[in-house]
Amino acid sequence: MNRNFWICAAAIAIVPAAARADEQAIRNALRTRIPDAQVISIQKLPYAGLYEIAVRRGEDMTIYYSDAAGKIMIVGNLIDMRTDRNLTEERLRKLSAIDWNQLPFHWAVTTRRGDGRRQIAIFSDPNCPFCQKFERELAAVDNITVHIFMWAVVKPESVRQIKSVWCSKDRVKAWDELMLKRIEPTASTDCENPIEELVALGRRLGATSTPTWFLPNGEKYVGAQPMSVVVPLLDATARRR
């Protein structure tokens, strides 16, 4: 009985040791090729003998794929051909997920429709046509809470417009009129505002273009994706909360 136990234990122990050796080989190869890369994680994938390496360089997160010896490096997306899922994008979203509860919602222009159970936070610029399209389509979705973080990054005039919205008595109305009807806000721009802090926040959270949006699970998405994609994501995260 003891002999069987030790055989099993030895077999189990060999696997982590081999994995550690492979991981060290990959780290050594990366250190030589990309010395400024910060390795976040290395894990063996269940197919093709590949290893996934998550790397941060500055503000950017990248995923590479490698053989066990670190001699071959693959850059690109892994696609599940059965489901057409982009496995690389999904993994990157999980690795770069933010803490939703740490978002400064007191800096957001927030709209609640219906029961508000579905939530989304959007970094949006008033001079971004894709933001306008996205918010126009999102306006038809019920039972949702939309948090807009006004992000002045597209044109210099965005700063004035956003300050005026922030200084308005009814920020929701002023923002909606600007984004959905292109009616310029008329409030003064000399009130205290978080515009600079919001620009810094977006960059810190990895936003590089508009619209960039987050769901309550912390995952980040980019672009004016169709509601046929957005609504199921909203439903899924609402069920988990």
N, C-alpha and C positions, 0 to 999 in steps of 0.2 A: 504493500500500500504506500509506504514511504517512497519507494522507487518511482512509482507512477507520479506521485506528487512532484518530485524533483524534476522529472522529465518535462512535465507540463510547465513548471515554473521556469525551467531553462528555456523552453520554447518561447514563452511569453517574454522573457527578458531579452532575447535576441532581437526582437522586433524594434523596441524602443532604441536599443543600442545602434542598430543599423540606421534607423531614422535620424538619430542624432549625428551619426557620421555623415549621412547625406546632407543634412542641414548645414553642417560645418563646411562641407565642400562647396555648397552653394554660396554660403556667406563669404568664403574666401574668394570665390570667383567674382562676386559682386563688388567686394572691396577693391579688387584690382581694376575692374572695368568701370565702376561707378563709385568712386571714393566718397562722394558727397551724399550718397544715398543713406537714409535711415531706414533700416529694415524693421517693419512693423510686425510682420508674421511670415512664417514659412510653414506650409502644410502640404502633405501628400494628397493628391487627388485620386479618386477611385477609378480613374481611367487613364490609359495610355502611358502609365508610369510617370506621369508629370507631377511636378511640384509647383504650387502657387506661391509666388513671393510678392507680398504687399510692401511697397516702398514709398516713403515720403521724401520728396525733394523740395525744400522750401514749403510753399503752401499747397503743392500738388501731390496727390496720391495716385500711384500707378501700380498696376499689377503686371508682373512678368510671369512667364512659365519656363520651367527648366527641367532638364533631365537630372537624375540623381547625382551625377558627377559635377554638375554646373558647367558642362562643356558646351551645351546648346541652350541658347536663350531665345524664347519666342515672345514677340511683342504683338499684341492684337487681341481680338475678342474671341472668346469661346462661345459658340452657338450650339444650343441643343437642337439638333435637326428635327427631332420629333415634335417639339413644341414651339420652335422658333424663338425660344427665350435666349436673351443675351446674358449668359451666366457671368461674364466679366462685369458688365454694368450692374447686375444685381449684387454682386459681391462688393463692388466699390461703394455702392449706396449703403450697404450695411457697415462697412469699415469706416466710412466717413459720416455716419449718422450723428446728429447733434442731440443734445438734451432739450427736448421740446419745452419742458417746464422752466428752463433757464432763459427762454426768449423774453425780451423786455416788452411785453404786450402793452404796457402803458405808453410805449412809443408808436403803437400801431393805430391805424384807422380801421376800426372793427365794425363789421356789419353782421347781424344775426338774422337769419330768416327761418321761419318755422321753429322746430325744436332745437335747431342749431347743433345737433349731435355730430354731424360731420364737420371736420375742421381742416383748414388749410392756411398756411402763412406764405405770403407772396412778397418777394422783393421786386418792386415795380417802379418804372420810370414813366412819367407822363408823356415823354416824347418817344417812347418805344411802341411802334405799331403792333408788334406781337403781344405786348402787354395789354394794349387796348382790345385786341381781338380776344385774348384769353379771358379778360374780365367781362367782356360783353357776353361771351358764351357762358361763363360761370354765373352770370346774373340770372340765368334761367333755371339754375339748380336750386331746389328748395331744401329745407331742413339742413342748413349749413351755416357755419360761422367762418367768415373770411377776415383774416387779419392782414391788412396791407401795411408793409413796411416801405415807406416812400423812399426810393433810392435814387438820388440825383447823380447819375453817371453818364447819361447819354448826350445831353447838350447843356451848355452853360445856363440856358434859360430854365432848365429843370429846377435849379436851385431857387429861383424867384417863385416859380409856380408852387413848389412844394412848401416853401415858407408861407406863402399866402394861404394855402390850404390849411396848414397847421394853425395859422392865426385866425382862421374862420370860426365863427360861433358854432356852426354845424359842419364839422370836418367831413363826415360821411357824405353829406349832400354836395359839398364843394368838390370832393374827390370824384364822386360819381359823375357830376356834371362835366368835369374836366376830361375824364377818361372815356365816358360813354357818349357825351354830346359835344365835346370840344368847346365847352363854355369856360372861359378863363375865370379863375377866382379873382375877387376884387378886394379882399381883405388886405390890410397892411402887412408888411413883411418884417416888422421890427419887434415882434414878440419873441420871447425866449423859445428856442426850438432845438430839437435833437438831430438836425440834418447832418452835421459832421459825424456825430456818433453813429448814425445809421449807415453812413457810407463805410465807416470803419467796421461796423458789425457785419455787414454783408461780405466784405472781403475776408474777415476773420472766419466766417462760416463757409468759405469756399465758393461764394457766388462770383462768377466770372462773366455772366451775361444776363440779360433780362428777357422774359421773366425767369427768375429762379424761385422755386417754391418747395416748401417742406410740409410733410405730413406729421401727425402726432407720434408716429413711431421714430421720428427723427430723420427719416430718409429724404434725400435731396433729389429734386428733378429739375430739368432745365427745358425751357421752351414752352410755346403755346400748344401743348398737346391736346388732341381732340377730347371732348367730353366722354366719348366711348371708352377712352383709356382712363381718364381722370376719375369719373364717378365710381367705377368698381374699386379703385384704390381708396377713395374716400370711404366707401362702404366697409372695406376690409379693415381699415384702421379704426373706424368708429366701433366695429364689433369687438375689437381687442381691448378697448378702453373700459 
